[in-house]
Amino acid sequence: MSGFWQRLFNLQQAVENSSPAVPAIHELIQRSEEEQAAYEEWRNSYVLKQLRQWVRDEYHHYLQNGKSRASGNVDFLKIPSSQGFIAHFRQTNYSRQEATFFFDFLKERVKTLNYRTQISDTRTYSRSSWIETVERHYLKPRFEIIEGEKMNQQYGNITIELEIRDEVVHHLRLRATHYQDFNFLPVQDFKDLMVILLED
């Protein structure tokens, strides 16, 4: 068996035996120059305005009614330590590239808030009926540590994940998880974060 076919066979076996904890492929996200140029062009597109308006409209409905729209494609999370949303791309006509660009755009917006990227990675592994790839941006606030003062956690740690099943975008999740101890100032209002992420 040639080297190429051996590598392909080994990869197939690795995928079949993989799991979220032991992915077949685990790499850092690195966008090519072509991808970065396409993203910069997309940032001025009508599609970005549509995506932001879509999530914004669903969030306003959630705030007014206390629950997600039954016919909507966005669900919201609110528990004591975390808030966030999940946008179900599988039920829309947005392409994988558009979803990926939106995923990167949200990271870019978070970084305007004095956040740093802890890690941006991608994991690929086998599920029961599909191959799953999860791209993730994990961001943390930059703390200024001053003796005797509490640290400003802003909106907490922010995780943005794009889930792809058999090369088709399934959904995008954003979750802000905050600390609940005396070393930190109270977390800022998640509604303010949503404005920063989604307003023009």
C-alpha positions in Angstrom: 0.0 0.0 0.0 1.4 3.4 -1.0 2.1 6.1 1.6 -0.9 8.2 0.4 -3.3 5.3 0.7 -1.9 4.2 4.0 -2.4 7.7 5.4 -5.9 7.8 4.1 -6.7 4.4 5.6 -5.2 5.5 8.9 -7.3 8.7 8.9 -10.4 6.7 8.2 -9.7 4.4 11.1 -8.9 7.3 13.4 -12.3 9.0 12.4 -14.2 5.8 13.0 -12.6 5.4 16.5 -12.8 9.1 17.5 -15.0 10.9 20.0 -15.4 14.5 21.2 -12.8 13.8 23.9 -10.5 12.0 21.4 -10.9 13.7 18.0 -9.4 12.2 14.9 -8.3 15.7 13.8 -7.5 18.6 16.3 -5.9 21.7 14.8 -5.6 25.4 15.4 -7.7 27.6 13.1 -5.6 29.4 10.6 -7.3 31.3 7.8 -5.4 31.6 4.5 -4.8 34.9 2.8 -7.5 34.2 0.4 -10.0 33.4 3.2 -9.0 36.6 5.0 -9.5 38.7 1.8 -12.9 37.1 1.2 -13.9 37.8 4.8 -12.9 41.4 4.5 -15.0 41.8 1.4 -17.9 40.0 3.1 -17.9 42.3 6.1 -19.4 45.0 3.9 -22.0 42.7 2.4 -25.8 42.7 2.8 -25.5 39.1 4.1 -23.9 40.2 7.3 -26.7 42.8 7.8 -29.2 40.0 7.3 -27.5 37.6 9.8 -27.3 40.3 12.4 -30.9 41.3 11.9 -32.1 37.7 12.0 -30.5 37.0 15.4 -31.4 40.5 16.7 -35.1 40.0 15.8 -35.2 36.6 17.5 -33.5 38.1 20.6 -36.0 40.9 20.8 -38.9 38.4 20.6 -37.2 36.3 23.4 -36.8 39.4 25.6 -40.5 40.5 25.1 -42.0 37.0 25.5 -39.7 35.2 27.8 -39.2 32.4 25.3 -37.9 31.7 21.8 -40.2 32.0 18.8 -41.8 28.6 18.1 -41.2 29.1 14.3 -37.8 30.7 14.8 -34.3 29.3 14.2 -32.6 30.8 17.2 -32.8 29.5 20.8 -31.6 31.3 23.9 -29.9 30.1 27.1 -30.2 31.8 30.5 -29.0 29.9 33.6 -27.3 31.3 36.7 -23.8 31.0 35.3 -24.3 31.3 31.5 -26.2 33.1 28.9 -26.1 32.7 25.1 -27.8 31.7 21.9 -27.8 28.9 19.3 -28.6 29.8 15.7 -29.8 26.7 13.7 -28.2 27.2 10.3 -29.4 23.8 9.0 -32.9 25.3 8.7 -31.7 28.3 6.6 -30.2 29.0 3.2 -27.0 30.4 4.4 -23.8 28.7 3.1 -21.0 27.2 5.1 -18.8 30.1 4.1 -21.3 32.7 5.3 -21.8 30.9 8.6 -18.0 30.6 9.0 -17.6 34.3 8.3 -20.3 35.2 10.9 -18.5 32.9 13.4 -15.3 34.9 12.8 -17.2 38.2 12.9 -18.6 37.5 16.3 -15.0 36.7 17.6 -13.8 40.0 16.1 -16.6 41.9 17.8 -15.8 40.3 21.2 -12.2 41.3 20.8 -13.2 45.0 20.6 -14.1 44.7 24.3 -10.5 44.1 25.5 -10.8 40.3 25.3 -8.1 38.0 24.2 -8.3 34.8 22.2 -7.4 31.9 24.6 -7.7 29.4 21.7 -9.2 29.0 18.2 -9.3 25.4 17.2 -11.2 22.8 15.2 -12.0 19.2 16.1 -13.3 16.4 13.8 -14.7 13.2 15.1 -17.3 10.5 14.4 -20.8 10.5 15.7 -23.3 7.6 15.3 -24.6 8.7 11.8 -22.3 11.5 10.7 -18.8 13.1 10.9 -18.8 16.1 13.1 -16.5 19.1 13.0 -16.6 21.8 15.6 -14.8 25.0 15.1 -14.3 27.0 18.4 -13.2 30.5 19.4 -12.7 30.7 23.2 -12.1 34.2 24.5 -11.3 35.6 28.0 -11.4 39.1 29.3 -8.0 40.8 29.9 -7.7 41.3 33.7 -5.9 44.2 35.3 -4.9 42.8 38.6 -4.6 45.4 41.3 -4.0 44.3 44.9 -7.1 44.7 47.1 -9.4 45.3 44.1 -11.8 43.0 42.4 -11.2 41.9 38.8 -13.5 43.1 36.0 -14.8 39.9 34.3 -16.9 42.0 31.8 -19.3 39.4 30.3 -17.3 36.4 31.5 -15.5 33.9 29.3 -17.0 33.7 25.8 -17.2 30.5 23.7 -18.3 30.6 20.1 -18.7 27.3 18.3 -19.7 26.4 14.7 -20.9 22.8 14.4 -20.7 21.1 11.0 -22.1 17.7 10.2 -21.0 15.8 7.1 -19.6 19.2 5.7 -23.0 20.9 6.2 -23.3 23.7 8.8 -25.7 22.6 11.6 -25.6 25.4 14.1 -23.6 28.2 15.7 -23.5 28.6 19.5 -22.3 31.6 21.6 -22.2 31.3 25.3 -20.9 33.7 28.0 -20.0 32.0 31.3 -19.2 34.2 34.3 -17.4 33.7 37.6 -19.4 33.8 40.8 -16.9 34.5 43.5 -15.7 37.4 45.6 -12.5 38.0 43.4 -14.6 39.4 40.6 -16.9 42.3 40.0 -20.5 41.4 39.0 -20.9 40.3 35.4 -22.1 42.9 33.0 -25.5 42.6 31.4 -25.7 40.1 28.6 -28.1 42.4 26.7 -25.4 44.9 26.4 -23.1 42.3 24.8 -25.8 41.4 22.3 -26.1 45.0 21.3 -22.3 45.2 20.7 -22.4 41.9 18.7 -25.4 42.6 16.5 -26.1 46.4 16.1 -24.8 48.1 12.9 
